[in-house]
């Protein structure tokens, strides 16, 4: 029986890490691998050394890596990134045409290009049913639209916080826990919104530390 190992994989430079397993003990930090996710077939980057799967306690089933990325996979990934730029322009054209208040954050094709995920910000719920039809007719693949918050955008883009350090959300925060004004009160901090808000406009994540 082959020995199974566990690795952490990230899909963006500052993104959350996810567990995946493999029997290939040659995969190391910095390698790119192909995996199946809820979005579809994606290219991810290994961020930790492998360890025995038996030593990892996860509250869910760990999915196996499909394969170590080939040169062809990397070429396709780069080509898809360029095509996604064009897809953004098409999205914005149709969103404006439909008079939808949506700020596009990113567009990402799956590796096999059968699906594209658009992430966006909107103040309210958006009826994008007709937009979906227009996008599907133009891009000829499955379309997924996902609304994200201001914190998610800051995490993706990155930046420098008021403390002078790189944003916590783009360096080590995986999931966003609730941050409340009571946390500032308990630390006797000024309740001036400009003093206790991050560049995303939300309460500073570090208030909970």
Residue pairs with C-beta under 8 A, 6 or more apart in sequence:
2 23
3 23
3 25
3 52
4 21
4 22
4 23
4 52
4 53
4 54
5 21
5 22
5 23
5 24
5 25
5 27
5 50
5 51
5 52
5 53
6 19
6 20
6 21
6 50
6 51
6 52
6 53
6 55
6 56
6 62
7 19
7 20
7 21
7 22
7 27
7 33
7 46
7 48
7 50
7 65
8 17
8 18
8 19
8 20
8 46
8 47
8 48
9 17
9 18
9 19
9 20
9 33
9 35
9 44
9 45
9 46
9 47
9 65
10 16
10 17
10 18
10 44
10 45
10 47
11 18
11 37
11 42
11 43
11 44
11 45
12 156
13 158
14 155
14 156
14 158
14 169
14 170
14 171
15 155
15 156
16 174
16 175
17 47
17 48
17 174
18 37
18 44
19 56
19 58
19 62
20 33
20 35
20 44
20 62
20 63
20 64
20 65
21 53
21 62
21 63
21 64
21 65
22 33
22 50
22 64
22 65
24 65
24 68
25 50
26 68
27 33
27 46
27 50
27 65
27 68
28 46
28 49
28 50
29 46
29 47
29 48
29 49
30 45
30 46
31 45
31 46
31 68
31 69
32 43
32 44
32 45
32 46
32 68
32 69
32 73
32 74
32 77
33 43
33 44
33 45
33 46
33 65
33 66
33 67
33 68
33 69
34 41
34 42
34 43
34 44
34 65
34 66
34 67
34 68
34 69
34 73
34 111
35 41
35 42
35 44
35 63
35 65
35 66
36 42
36 63
36 66
39 108
39 110
39 115
39 117
39 144
40 110
40 111
40 112
40 114
40 115
41 66
41 110
41 111
41 112
41 114
42 110
42 111
43 69
43 73
43 74
43 77
43 111
53 62
56 62
69 77
73 111
76 111
76 113
77 111
80 109
80 111
80 113
83 109
83 113
84 107
84 108
84 109
84 116
85 107
87 107
87 109
87 116
87 118
87 139
88 104
88 106
88 107
90 135
90 138
90 139
91 104
91 107
91 118
91 135
92 104
94 131
94 134
94 135
94 138
95 102
95 104
95 131
97 134
98 128
98 130
98 131
98 134
100 126
100 128
100 131
101 122
101 123
101 124
101 126
102 120
102 121
102 122
102 126
102 128
103 120
103 121
103 122
104 118
104 119
104 120
105 119
105 120
105 121
105 148
105 152
105 153
105 156
106 118
106 119
106 156
107 116
107 117
107 118
107 119
108 116
108 117
108 119
109 115
109 116
109 141
110 116
110 117
113 141
114 141
114 142
115 141
115 142
115 143
115 144
116 139
116 141
116 142
116 143
116 144
117 144
117 146
118 135
118 143
118 144
118 145
118 146
119 146
119 147
119 148
119 152
120 145
120 146
120 147
120 148
121 147
121 148
121 149
121 150
121 153
122 147
126 147
128 145
131 145
132 143
132 145
135 143
136 142
136 143
149 176
149 202
150 200
150 201
150 202
151 169
151 176
151 200
151 202
151 205
152 176
153 200
154 167
154 169
154 170
154 198
154 199
154 200
155 167
155 169
155 170
155 173
156 170
157 170
158 166
158 167
158 170
159 166
159 167
159 170
159 199
160 166
160 167
161 167
161 168
161 198
161 199
161 204
161 206
162 198
162 204
163 206
167 198
167 199
168 205
168 206
169 176
169 200
169 205
173 205
176 205
177 208
179 202
179 203
179 204
179 205
179 207
179 208
180 203
181 191
181 203
183 203
183 207
183 208
184 190
184 191
184 196
184 203
184 207
185 191
187 207
189 195
189 196
189 207
190 196
196 203
196 204
196 207
197 203
197 204
198 204
198 205
